[in-house]
Amino acid sequence: MSTVHVIDHPMVQHKLTIMRRKETGSKDFRELLKEISLLMGYEITRDIALEDIEIETPICKTVAKIVSGRKLAIVPILRAGIGMVDGLLSLVPVARVGHIGLYRDEKTHKPVVYFCKLPEDIQDRMVIVTDPMLATGGSACDAVKMLKERGCHNIRLMCLVAVPEGIAKVQAEHPDVDIYVAAVDDHLNENAYIVPGLGDAGDRIFGTK
């Protein structure tokens, strides 16, 4: 079974509270999401492989650590997942970025795929799938399935807010994919929105309704 990592660093929690407020505008919402994504990135990459290389400092030659091999791929689930990319790129500027386009059918609440563009060597990289909200889990499960079909085997799911229903679905369908979140909220309402949540993340990021 995969592990759920709740990143409860005080600064993450503080920024998340501001994002939850309904009066927080799109500009501040985007900036806070970027900042939280950077902070969460430290935890999600904590066990990334290192190797020794010889370098020369201004004083002498020495052996130091660098990230080993091909590094990261960041794959946001469109459209809200885009809001988490810049924070991760601030941490790992050389990461490759793919995109998976999914939207939720308003009647069935099931995801519909409309776009997929990934780096050619994605199967050789640690893949971080980003989506601010892990609600029903349908979009996340479909995105992970698409990545696995393309040879990816080291996949992590990074969300801002999740609910037990979504976590359970991901763990049932992809028990090898760890989940990283800033908070686990209470439940889904009748419209499949997270409660208490923070509203529609895509609308709040881009200022749409």
C-alpha positions in Angstrom: 0.0 0.0 0.0 1.2 3.5 -0.8 2.0 6.0 1.9 0.2 9.3 2.4 2.6 12.0 3.4 0.9 15.0 5.0 3.3 17.9 4.9 2.4 19.9 8.0 5.3 22.4 8.1 4.0 25.6 9.8 4.6 27.7 6.7 2.7 25.3 4.5 -0.2 25.3 6.8 -0.2 29.1 7.2 -0.2 29.7 3.5 -2.9 27.1 2.9 -5.2 28.8 5.4 -4.8 32.1 3.5 -5.6 30.2 0.2 -8.8 28.7 1.8 -10.2 32.2 2.5 -12.9 33.1 0.0 -11.7 36.7 -0.1 -8.2 35.7 -1.3 -7.9 36.9 -4.9 -6.4 35.1 -7.9 -3.0 36.9 -7.8 -2.4 36.0 -4.1 -3.8 32.5 -4.6 -1.4 31.8 -7.5 1.6 33.1 -5.6 0.7 31.1 -2.4 0.3 27.9 -4.5 3.7 28.4 -6.1 5.3 29.0 -2.6 3.6 25.9 -1.1 4.6 23.8 -4.1 8.2 24.8 -3.6 8.1 23.9 0.1 6.4 20.6 -0.6 9.0 19.9 -3.3 11.7 19.6 -0.6 9.8 16.7 0.9 8.8 14.9 -2.3 12.4 14.9 -3.5 13.9 14.1 -0.1 15.1 10.6 -1.2 16.2 11.4 -4.7 19.4 9.5 -5.6 22.8 11.2 -5.3 26.2 10.4 -6.6 29.8 11.5 -5.8 31.8 13.7 -8.2 35.1 15.4 -7.9 35.1 19.2 -8.0 37.5 22.0 -7.3 36.6 24.7 -4.9 38.6 28.0 -4.6 40.6 26.2 -1.9 41.1 22.6 -3.1 39.8 19.5 -4.9 37.1 17.6 -3.1 34.4 15.0 -3.6 30.8 16.3 -3.4 27.2 15.2 -4.0 25.0 15.8 -7.1 21.7 14.4 -8.2 22.3 11.1 -9.9 21.2 10.4 -13.5 18.1 11.8 -15.2 16.2 13.8 -12.7 12.5 14.8 -12.6 9.6 15.1 -14.8 6.7 17.2 -13.6 3.3 16.4 -15.1 0.4 18.7 -14.2 -3.1 17.6 -14.7 -4.7 20.4 -16.7 -5.7 22.9 -15.9 -5.3 23.5 -12.2 -2.1 21.4 -11.9 -0.2 24.0 -13.9 -0.3 26.2 -10.8 2.0 23.9 -9.0 4.7 23.6 -11.7 6.6 26.9 -11.2 7.2 26.2 -7.6 8.8 22.8 -8.4 10.8 24.3 -11.3 12.2 26.9 -8.8 13.5 23.9 -6.9 14.6 21.8 -9.9 15.0 24.1 -12.9 16.2 21.3 -15.2 13.1 19.2 -14.7 11.1 18.3 -17.9 7.4 19.2 -18.0 4.7 17.1 -19.6 0.9 17.8 -19.6 -2.1 15.6 -19.3 -5.5 17.2 -20.0 -8.5 15.9 -18.1 -11.8 17.5 -17.2 -14.6 16.3 -15.0 -17.9 15.5 -16.6 -20.4 17.6 -14.6 -23.0 14.9 -14.7 -21.0 11.8 -14.1 -18.1 13.4 -12.2 -15.8 11.1 -14.2 -12.7 12.4 -15.9 -12.5 12.8 -19.7 -9.1 12.9 -21.4 -8.5 15.5 -24.1 -4.7 16.0 -24.2 -1.4 14.2 -23.4 2.1 15.5 -24.2 5.1 14.0 -22.3 8.9 14.1 -22.5 10.4 11.4 -24.7 12.5 10.0 -21.9 9.9 10.3 -19.2 10.1 6.6 -18.3 13.7 7.2 -17.1 12.7 10.0 -14.7 10.9 10.3 -11.3 7.5 11.7 -12.3 5.6 14.1 -10.0 2.0 14.4 -11.0 0.5 17.6 -9.8 -3.2 18.5 -9.1 -4.2 20.8 -6.3 -7.3 18.8 -5.4 -7.6 15.1 -4.8 -11.4 14.7 -4.7 -12.9 11.6 -6.3 -9.5 10.5 -7.4 -10.7 9.7 -10.9 -8.4 12.2 -12.7 -5.4 11.2 -10.7 -5.9 7.5 -11.3 -6.4 8.0 -15.0 -3.3 10.2 -15.3 -1.1 7.7 -13.4 -2.5 4.9 -15.6 -1.5 6.8 -18.7 2.0 7.3 -17.4 2.4 3.6 -16.5 1.3 2.7 -20.0 4.2 4.8 -21.3 6.7 2.9 -19.1 6.9 5.1 -16.0 7.6 3.2 -12.8 8.6 5.9 -10.3 5.5 8.1 -9.9 4.5 10.4 -7.0 1.2 12.3 -6.7 1.4 15.8 -5.3 -1.8 17.5 -4.2 -2.6 20.5 -2.0 -5.8 19.2 -0.4 -7.3 15.6 -0.4 -10.2 13.7 1.0 -10.3 10.1 2.2 -12.4 9.0 -0.7 -9.8 10.2 -3.3 -6.9 8.8 -1.3 -8.6 5.4 -1.1 -9.3 5.2 -4.8 -5.6 6.1 -5.7 -4.3 3.6 -3.2 -6.7 0.9 -4.5 -5.8 1.4 -8.1 -2.1 2.4 -7.7 -0.7 1.0 -4.5 2.8 1.8 -5.6 2.2 5.6 -5.9 2.9 7.6 -2.8 0.7 10.6 -2.2 1.9 14.0 -0.9 -0.6 16.5 0.4 -0.7 19.6 2.6 -4.0 18.6 4.2 -6.6 15.8 4.3 -10.0 17.4 4.5 -13.3 15.9 5.8 -15.4 14.6 2.9 -16.9 15.3 -0.6 -20.3 17.0 -0.9 -23.1 16.0 -3.2 -21.4 17.9 -6.1 -18.0 16.1 -5.5 -16.4 19.2 -4.1 -14.0 18.9 -1.1 -15.3 20.0 2.3 -14.2 22.4 3.7 -11.8 22.7 0.7 -11.0 25.9 -1.0 -13.4 26.0 -3.9 -12.5 25.3 -7.5 -8.8 25.5 -7.7 -8.7 26.1 -11.4 -11.2 29.0 -11.2 -9.3 30.6 -8.3 -5.9 30.3 -10.1 -7.1 31.7 -13.4 -9.9 34.0 -12.2 -12.6 32.2 -14.1 -16.1 31.0 -13.1 
